[in-house]
Amino acid sequence: MSDVFITSTGVFLPGEPISNDEMEDYLGRINGSPSAAKSRVLKQNGIQSRHYAIDKNQKTLYQNADLAAHAIENTLEAVTFDPKKVQLLATGTTQGDLPVPGFASTVHARSGFGRCELASFQSVCSSGVMAIQTAFQQLKNGEKTSAVCVGSDLSSRLFKASRFDTQNLKSVPFDTDFLRWMLSDGAGAFLLENKKPANRPALKIDWVALKSFANDFPLCMYVGKTTPTDGQSWLDYENYEAAVQAGALNLKQDIRKLDQVIQNGVTHFFELIDEGKIDPKKIDWLCCHYSSEIFVQPIRDLLAKGGVVIEESKWFSNLTTKGNTGSASIFIMVDELFKSGRLRDGDTILCMVPESGQSITSFMQFKVSIPQEKSQKAFPIREIEAPKLELQQSETAEWLVRQLTHVWVDFETELLTVPIVRKIHEGHMSIEDYKLLLKDLRQQVIDGSQWISRAASNISIDLFELRSAFIVHTAAEHKDYQMLERNYAALGENVEDLTEGAEKNIGSQALTAFMFHQAGQPNPIDLLGAMFIIEGIGNRLAAFWGVMIQEQLGLRDDQVSFFTYHGVADEGHFKNLEKALNHPRMTMDVAKRVVKTARIVARLYKMQLMELGNY
């Protein structure tokens, strides 16, 4: 039996991301009126943007098979794999472009492949996993050496307002209108091979498991009937027009049954534990395809009742930014994680894909394989210790130093698990990693002087020394972002990439929002805790990182000075912080606020580094 590896991934998302406010411009307003269900559904599902293969005139721009073909093309081009060498094409979709022939045939016709074996699966979300499973089994037993699996869905054309206008509906039933705000378009593909690549990352497939609960579970999501218990299908009507008028071709979902779908998925999860396939303690990443953010906590609660707790940091989903693309969702999710730079060699990825059609649950487990570049030098990890604070002796000061030391030690320990920091220490950092680090830090640094200025303006005059400490810090932060931009330009990059339309990653967004909120409060002295963390990074870590980055990338001084200068400059900054912490008004109540803010900022700063490139 051969090992089977996912050696390349790719996606295709049609058009630009579409916001919640724009959705009805594309889908249309039924009978000219806005949907009454839209805001409620979007609030629950948490989706912020998605992609449609139709335009604002409801014209279809791509066929479903086109989406799949583009995803396959992107997958193979990424590793220059010859399409003619693909031996098996396995496809999954909720609904192809034609009732006949199978979806794999229409995709094959667009793929550029030679003659190959086909497998078509049609079963909503699980159909993509079915495609992966059949390819995995054929490569595992040696029948094939290469295969392409694809999941692709194009649901938007089912939801065009014109489809409902002809039905003379006074209002669209909730079971149909609900889905208009849940589903979107996209495709993802995997290249499977029976040999591990020598010079690029891959995912070894450990196993794939599916189970149907349809023997005792009624229809939940369907097309072809007016109700789940309707005895006839759309083909049994007198003609197609009659089926349309009756609403038999509307996509519907009985949301009252969704809780049971989730329970079935968790039941299958525990069965796989009992079979020895899943070891919860060894799960490093859980890619869970849920259709709505509202289901996350119920899944966690059900797992916890069975004694399984998977830390929040191990859950990975891109539902909010990519939408629910049905059979393509797990492909699009794994592709983003695979290319995120967050995976380590040996990591275990568990994929969970429940399907609400008539309740199918599916799971897959992958093992990350990343080749180690022996020529690269690893750098030592220093003993963890907090930046030293020299405060006047008092019970409050001693307590403050102890608590801030604990916060720092926890913070620096956690930083060593962050992918970009790990790359710096292991000597695996690339020049692109460094540019991305500068780009994302700049968005936070540029706001630094602004929140500090706001904080200073909210400190009363009787705390003059504290206000002065904040103002001095503002000037330093202003120079910092200018130095960062010069480093970026010295790398041969356009500084306008940092300044025009650049976004904060989601960690920077959270950090900045917290800082501005706190700075707007009366006498925000607690932000001294934030300054302890941020100045501590400069005082203890920035220069250390800068030296390692410079050596492994062979950079000049003017390309890393933003990091390397902190080791000297932040000594002075830290002295100013000590003066502020020594203020006579530093009571125990204020000290507790300072420590809490330091703890929050430490967590958010780590999040900023964890989410590099995630905007």
PyMOL commands that set and color helices and strands:
alter all, ss='L'
color gray80, all
select helices_A, chain A and resi 20-27+30-32+38-45+64-77+83-85+103-111+126-140+156-158+161-165+174-180+234-236+240-245+255-274+280-282+293-305+312-314+319-322+326-338+395-415+419-426+431-457+461-490+496-499+506-519+527-553+557-564+566-581+588-610
alter helices_A, ss='H'
color red, helices_A
select strands_A, chain A and resi 5-12+18-19+49-50+88-93+117-122+146-153+186-193+202-212+221-222+252-253+285-288+315-316+348-355+360-369
alter strands_A, ss='S'
color yellow, strands_A
deselect
rebuild
show_as cartoon
